[in-house]
Amino acid sequence: MNKIKFEGITTTDIFGAYTGFYDSFDWRLDDSWQSSEKELFPDYELYNYSCPSDSNNQIVGYPNPILDYMFKLHFDRDSTTRVDFIVVNQNFEEILSLDSVYKQEIAMTFKDVVTEKDSIFRVYYRFVTENNCCYTGHGDIQIK
């Protein structure tokens, strides 16, 4: 059973602007993951996680809480940096995932992948540079 607790969200509007509560652990790029989190990405050990921080990489998820089951991730990064992400529910079951994203934004729907008992999810993501530097993070999202 997963012992990682999902709690607290950073609230954002439909444009990605912060609207109130800010969870200082969400939407960063310097997470130190537990083994169960690392295992979400089978090739985790192939990358360098001790590179200097890169302020060019940023992520925002919106709207949060999710409206009408629609949610977007927006990535600011160098054009050669890719993003991989996995969305899990509180039971640590994979809901959505996508690898090698080079777009600036991804839209997703949760309508057909959630149950009534699901209310909060976690997006695990990593930014991988052309030099194999990897920056990891997570963000909690809520469905109202």
C-alpha positions in Angstrom: 0.0 0.0 0.0 1.2 3.5 -0.9 2.4 5.5 2.2 2.7 8.8 0.3 0.0 11.2 1.3 -1.6 13.5 -1.3 -2.7 16.7 0.4 -2.8 20.4 -0.4 -3.0 21.9 -3.8 -1.8 25.1 -5.4 -5.0 26.8 -6.7 -5.0 28.2 -10.2 -7.5 29.7 -12.5 -8.3 28.7 -16.1 -5.3 30.7 -17.3 -2.8 29.2 -14.8 -2.6 32.3 -12.5 -2.4 31.5 -8.8 -5.6 32.2 -7.0 -5.1 31.7 -3.4 -3.6 28.7 -1.7 0.0 27.8 -2.6 1.5 24.5 -1.7 5.2 25.0 -1.5 5.9 21.4 -2.3 4.0 21.4 -5.6 5.2 22.3 -9.1 8.9 22.4 -8.4 11.9 20.7 -10.1 14.0 19.6 -7.1 12.0 16.7 -5.6 13.8 13.9 -3.9 11.6 10.9 -4.7 11.0 7.8 -2.7 11.7 4.4 -4.3 8.0 3.9 -5.2 7.9 7.2 -7.0 11.1 6.5 -8.9 9.6 3.2 -10.0 6.9 5.0 -11.9 9.7 5.8 -14.5 11.3 2.4 -15.4 14.4 4.2 -16.9 14.9 6.4 -13.8 18.5 5.3 -13.2 19.6 6.3 -16.7 19.7 10.0 -15.9 21.8 12.5 -13.9 19.9 14.0 -11.0 22.8 16.1 -9.5 23.0 18.7 -12.3 22.9 22.4 -11.3 19.4 23.8 -11.1 18.0 25.2 -14.3 15.7 28.3 -13.8 14.6 28.0 -17.5 12.4 25.0 -16.6 9.0 25.6 -15.1 5.6 23.9 -15.0 2.1 25.0 -14.1 -1.0 22.9 -13.9 -4.4 24.5 -14.3 -7.2 25.0 -13.5 -6.8 23.6 -10.0 -9.2 22.4 -8.8 -10.1 20.9 -12.1 -13.3 22.2 -13.8 -15.4 20.0 -16.0 -12.8 17.2 -15.9 -10.4 19.3 -18.1 -6.8 20.1 -17.0 -3.7 21.5 -18.7 0.0 21.4 -18.1 2.1 24.2 -19.4 5.9 23.8 -19.7 8.5 26.5 -20.0 11.8 25.0 -21.0 14.5 24.9 -23.6 13.3 23.5 -26.9 15.7 20.5 -26.6 14.4 19.5 -23.1 11.6 16.9 -23.0 9.0 16.3 -20.3 7.7 13.0 -19.2 4.7 12.8 -16.8 2.5 10.3 -15.0 -0.8 11.0 -13.2 -1.6 8.6 -10.3 -4.6 8.4 -7.9 -4.3 8.1 -4.2 -3.9 4.3 -4.5 -0.8 5.0 -6.7 -2.6 3.6 -9.8 -1.6 5.2 -13.1 -4.4 7.2 -14.6 -2.7 9.0 -17.4 0.9 9.2 -18.8 2.9 10.7 -21.6 6.6 10.5 -22.5 8.8 12.7 -24.6 6.6 15.8 -24.6 8.2 18.7 -26.5 5.1 20.9 -26.8 4.5 23.9 -24.5 1.2 22.7 -23.3 -0.8 19.5 -22.9 -4.6 19.3 -22.3 -6.1 16.2 -20.8 -9.5 15.0 -19.6 -10.2 13.1 -16.5 -13.9 12.3 -17.4 -13.4 8.7 -18.3 -10.6 7.7 -16.0 -11.8 8.7 -12.5 -14.2 7.1 -10.1 -16.5 8.8 -7.6 -14.0 8.1 -4.8 -11.2 9.8 -6.6 -10.8 13.4 -5.6 -7.1 14.2 -5.5 -4.4 13.1 -7.9 -0.7 13.6 -8.2 1.2 14.5 -11.4 4.8 13.2 -11.3 7.0 14.8 -14.0 10.5 15.1 -15.1 12.3 17.5 -17.4 15.2 15.7 -19.2 17.8 17.8 -21.0 19.9 16.8 -24.1 22.8 16.3 -21.6 20.7 13.7 -19.7 20.2 16.1 -16.7 16.9 15.3 -15.1 14.8 17.5 -12.9 11.9 15.9 -11.0 8.8 17.2 -9.3 5.1 16.6 -8.6 1.9 18.6 -8.3 -1.3 17.6 -6.6 -4.5 18.3 -8.5 -8.1 18.1 -7.2 -11.4 17.4 -8.9 -14.4 19.2 -7.4 
